Amino acid sequence: MKNEYAEDLKNALNALRAGKVILYPTDTVWGLGCDPTNAGAVEKIYRIKQRADSKSLIVLVSSSEMLKRYVSDIPDVALDMVELTDTPLTVVYDRGKNFAPGVTAADGSVGIRLCLDPFCQDLLTAFRKPLVSTSANASGEPAPAIFDEITEDIKESADYICLYRQEDRTRSKPSPVIKISSNGAVKILRQ
């Protein structure tokens, strides 16, 4: 089992480093992921999802230190919430930085989640960069809570499909999303 996990992690990491798209389980639903600093990989995600490029993408980070490298001006309240929550929480910050076009919204804001899933943590730590995390479905379709809910066309479009948790039937839902502005104002965008 350990060897399979290590091999799966290595294959996902190699795909990300090569600018490819992976299909992987997160701390919420199954996701499509890529290097958020690689413009070609980000464009492929938009094509797979058939999504308007005016909608930004969510990004996963492994730590507050990684978060600080990709967000300008993080309010203290945001750091407190990110570090203290024990459930998945996506926070939209006013200004992302060091991302490829299409990751941040037109106004420069970006949604980021500190991901505590062990596989994602290991992948993020080894990759040493954030990871795009958008639900593994065409835009407007339901997000797949388990691997079996992912459509064949989405599976075929991914360059690498992670083996980790394919048999897991635990159902999770997308994380709540809140916006925390530089002035500390908090707004709930999705519960």
N, C-alpha and C positions, 0 to 999 in steps of 0.2 A: 504493500500500500504506500509506504514512504517513497519508494522509487517511482511509482506512478505519479504521485503528487509532484515530486521534484522534476520529472520529465515534462509534465503538463505545464508547470511554472516556467521551465526553460523554453518550451515551445512558444508559449504566449509572449514571453519576454523577447525572444528572437523576432517574432512577428511584429511586435511594437517597434523594436529598433530598426526594422526594415521598412517602416512606414505603412504597415498593413493594419487591417481592421480585425479585431478579435470579438468573439461572442463569448461572454463570461458571466458568471453569477456574481452579484454584488450583495451588499447588506440589505438590499430591498428586492428589486426584481432583476430578471436577466437583462443584461445590457450589451450594447455594441460599444466597443472602446477603441481608442487609438491615441497616438501621441498628440496632445493638444498644441504642440509647437510645430507640427508638420502640416502645412497647408494642403498638400495633396491628400493626406489621410483624412483630414477634416472634411474636405470636399466629398470624398467617397462616402463618409457617414451620411451627409446630406442626400446624396444620390440614393443610397440604400433605403433611407427612411422616406424618400420622396417628400422631403420637408422644405418649406420655404427657408432660404438662408437668412431671413430677417429674424427667425427664432433662434436664440442662442442655445448653447449646449451646457449641460451640467458637467462639472469636473470633480474628480475624486483626488484627495490628498491624503498622505499618510500621517501628517503631523502639523502642528501649528507652525513649526519652522518652515516646512514646505509651503504652507499657506502664505507666509510672509514674503516668499520669493515671487509670488504670483498675484498679489493684491496690494494696491497702493492704499495707504491710510486705513488700517483696520481699527475700527472702534473697540475700545476695551470691553464693552458689553458683548461684542461678537466673540472675542476670544474666550471670555468667560462661558458663554453659552456653548461654544464648540467643544471646549475642554470638559465641561461638566455634564453634558447630556449623555445618557447611556442608550439612547435610541437614535436611529438615523435622522439627521436634520440638515437640510440644504439651506445655506445662507447665501443670499444675493448681496454682493458688495458693489459699491458705486464704481470702482475702477479696477479692472483686472489689468495685468501687465505680463509681457513675455509670452503671449499666446498668438497662434496663427489667426488670420482673419476668419471670422465665422464662429469663433468660440465665445467671444464676448458679444453682447447686444450692441445695437447701433449707438446707444448712449455710453458704451464702455463698461457697463455693468456685467458681472459674471456670477453664476451660481456655483458654489463649491460646497462639497460635503467631506468632512473628515470620516473616512471609511474604516470601520473597525473589523470588518470581515477578515479572517485570517489569510485566506488566499489573496484577497485584494491588498492587504497590508504587505504580504511577502512580495507581491508583484510590484507595488509602488516603491517599496524599499530597494528592490533590485534595479528597477528602472530609473530611480532617482529623479523622476519627474511626475507631475500629475498625470491623470488618465481621464480621457473623455468617458463619460458614462451617460448614455442615452438609452432609453428602453428599447429592447430588441423587437421592434414592431414598426410597421409603416405608420407614418403620421396619421393620427386620428383613430387608429385601431387600439384595442385594449393592450395594456402592458402585460407581458408574460410573467406571471408569478413563478411558474415552474418551467423546466426545459421543454416538456411536452407541449406547451402552449405556443411555442415559437413556430412560425410558419416555415414551410420548406424554402420559400424564396429568400427569407431572411437568413436561414442557415446556409444556403448556397452562396449568398453574397459575402459571407464572412471569409476571411483568409485563414483564420484558425478558430476552431471551436474548442473551448476548454472542456475537459472531461470532468473536472471537479464539480460535484453536486448535481450532475445530470439526473441522478436517481432520487434526489431529495424532493420530497413532496410537501415540504414546509411552505406555506403560503405567506408571502409578505406583500406589502403594497408600497407604492412610491412614497418617498419621504415627504413630510411637511416641508414647505418652502416659506422662508421668511426673508424680508429685505431689511437689512440694517444699514442705514445711511451713515455717512461719515460723521454726521452730527449726533449719532446715537439713536435716531428715531427708528422704531421697529414697526414693520407692517407685515401682516400675515398674507401671503400670496396663495398658498394651498395648504389645507389642513389634512 
